[in-house]
Amino acid sequence: MKRNLFRISCCLSAVLLFVACGRTPKAPELKDRTDSLSWAYGQNIADALHQGYFNELDPDLILQSAQYTLAGGKEQPMSPEAIKEALDYILMQYSISMRESAHETQNAVDAQQEAYFAKLVKENPNVKRHPQGFYYEVLREGKGPKAIYAQRIRFDYRSFLMLTGEPFDQTYGQRDPIIHVVGQPMFPGLIEAFQLMNAGSIYRFYFPYQLAFGASGSGDIPGYTPFIYEIELHELYNN
């Protein structure tokens, strides 16, 4: 334990020296899960500081506090009660900052979506608005039966980031067509979208983020991300 504390203290001292000299230390090679967890924890703290969630905090003093504590310093300048009060305040400010940031992002994307859809409908008379709030265009109308909720289907798709047009994901040339049950699980817009389509159809759908992955996002998809999906519905199965 003492050896680990000494090693961490030395690392922090090195970081302080690099920061003081205006240099960035070289990132280490992460060899195991402990390394990965440790690095992720440190990076998370640094990212929060860089993003300005805690404007009242001094990064240099944070490193000094960690160095002193890990080295076994006994004469702490704050009592446990004062530390708890300070940490509660930091968490409160963090929550406020996160809410304000999310609100600003939401307002910006809402305005972008509204402008995008207005231009889309004006320039493309084939685009229709669904009562649920997404837009769609029929590229090819199929002659097969129409899909219904809880039905097993087979389809291919391409997806794009709606506001930039950047390709995001697709099945074509990358994997086999998907066999899936409508609605299990599926984001809200897709559930309604599939129920518009007949087997053999190709539709292009424009989903606002509210009907895609929402404000929270999913995996590597950030929140407030509107999407375009181009879907080719091949086949329906009797359940």
N, C-alpha and C positions, 0 to 999 in steps of 0.2 A: 504493500500500500504506500509506504513512504517513498519507495523507488518511483512509483507511478506519479505521486505528487511532485517529486523533484523533477521528473521528466516533463510533466505538463508545465511546471513553473518555468523551466528552461525554454520550452517552446514559446510560451507567452512572452518571455523576455526577448526572444529572437524576433517575434512579431512586432513588439513595441519598437525595437531597434530599426526594423525595416520601415515601419510606418514613419518613424521620426526622420529617416533618411529619404522619405518619399519614394521608396522602392516597394515593389510587390513581390512577396516571396513565391517561390515555385510551388505549385500544387503537388502534394505527395502522391505516390501510387497507393491505391486502396487495395489491400490484400485479402481482407476477410470481412465478415458481417460487422464485427466490432468497429473496424475502420470506417465502413460505410455509414453506420449509425452515428458515429462520432462526428464525421465530416458533415453529414446532413444536419445534425443538431447545430453545429457551429455556423454552417452556411445559412440556416434559417434565421438565426439571431442577427447575423450580419445583413441579410437581405431586408429584414424588418427595419434595421437602422438606416440602410441606404434609401429605402422607400419613404422615409420621413414620417413613419408612424409615431415616433417618439422624438419630437423636436427638442424636448428638454433634456435629452440624455447626451452625455459626453462619451463617445466611443473609447477615447484614451483612458478615461477614468474607469470605464467598465473593465478594460483589460487589466488595469492596475488592481482593481478590486478582486478580480478572479485570480490574478497572480498571487496577491497577498493571502487570500483565503486558502488557495490550494497549497501554498507553501507552509500552511499551518499557523498563520498569524493569529494571535490571541486577542490583541487589543483592538477589536473592531470598533469603529467610530459610531456605529448605530446599534441600538438594542434590537432584539428579535421583534418586539412590538412595532418599533419604528420601521423595520424592514418590511414587515407584513403590510403596514399602512402604505408604504411607498409602492410595493408591488401591486396592491389593490388599485392604487391610483393609476399605475401604468396600464394595467389591464383595462380599466375603465376608459382611459384615453385611447387605447388601441381599438376598443369596440366602437367608440365614437368615430375614429378615423376610418375604420372599415366601413361603417354605415354611410358616412359622407362620400367616400370613394365609390361605393357601389351605387349610390344615388346619382352621382355625377355621370358614371358610366351608363347607367340605365337611361338617363335623360338624353345623353348623346346618341346612343344606339337607337332609341325610340325615334328621334328626329331623323336619323339616317335611314331607318327602315321606311318611315312615312314618305320621305322624299324619293326613295328607291321605288316603292310601289306606285306612287303617283306617276313617275316617269315611265315605268314599265307598262302600265295600263294605257297611257297616252300613246306610246310608241308601238305597242303590239296589241292590235284589236282581238287577237286570238286568246289573250290571257283573261281568265275569269277569276272572280273572287268567290271563295267558299264561305258559307255562313260562319264557319268556325274562325275565319280570319286569315287563312293562307290563300295563296294564289296558285293557279295551275294552268297549264297549256297542254292540249292534246296534240302530240306529235304523230301518233298513229292510233286509230281506234280499232280495237280488237273485235273479233266476231264471236268469241267464246262467252261463257257465262260470267256474270259479275261476281267479284269476291264479296264475301260477307264476314262479319266479325267472328272470330274463333275458327276460321277456316284455314286449313293448311295450304300454302301456296309455294310456288317456285318462281324466283325472279332474279334479275341482274339489276345493278344500279351503278350510277356515277354520282358523286357528290362534290359540291363546290362551296367555298365560302362566299356567301351571297354578296356581300358588300365589295369584295375585291375580285370575284370571279376566279380566285385561285383554286385549282383542283385539290380535293382533299382525300378522297378515297374512292375505290371502285372494285367491282368484281371482275370486269372484263379483262382477260389476259392475266389476271392475278390469282384467281381462285374460282372454284366451281360456283354455279348459280346457288343462291341461298334457298333452302327449304325452311319455312318458318310458319308459325301460326299467327294470324293477324291479331295483334294486341298482346302478345305474350313473349317477352315484354317489348314495348315499342313506344317511342315518344308520341305524344298526343296527335301531332299533325299527320304522322304516318298511318296511324290507326284509321283516321278519316280518309286519307288519301287512297289507300288500297281499296276501300269500299266504293270508290268512284270508278274503278278500273274493271274492264272485261279482260279475260284471258286473251293474250295476243296484243294487248295495248302497250304503247309507250307514252308516258306522260312526263311532263316536267313540272315539278312542284317548287314553289318559293315559300319557305317556312320562316316566319319571324321567330326570334329566339324563344318567345313565350310558348310556341308550339313545337319547338325542337328540344334542345337540351337545357332550356331555362336559364335562370340567373346563376345557377351553381355550376353548370357545365357537366362534363363527364370525362374522366380519364385525362387525356391530353387536349380535350376540347374546353377552352375557357368559357366561363359564363357569358351570357349576352351575345351569343354567336348565332346569327341567322344563317340558314343553309338553303342551297338549291339541291334538289334530288331529281335526277333523271332515272326513271324506273321502267324497266321492261318486264311486264308480268307474263310469264310463259305459260303457266299451268296452274289449275286448281285441283285439289284432291278431295275426294269424299271422305270425311272423317268417320 
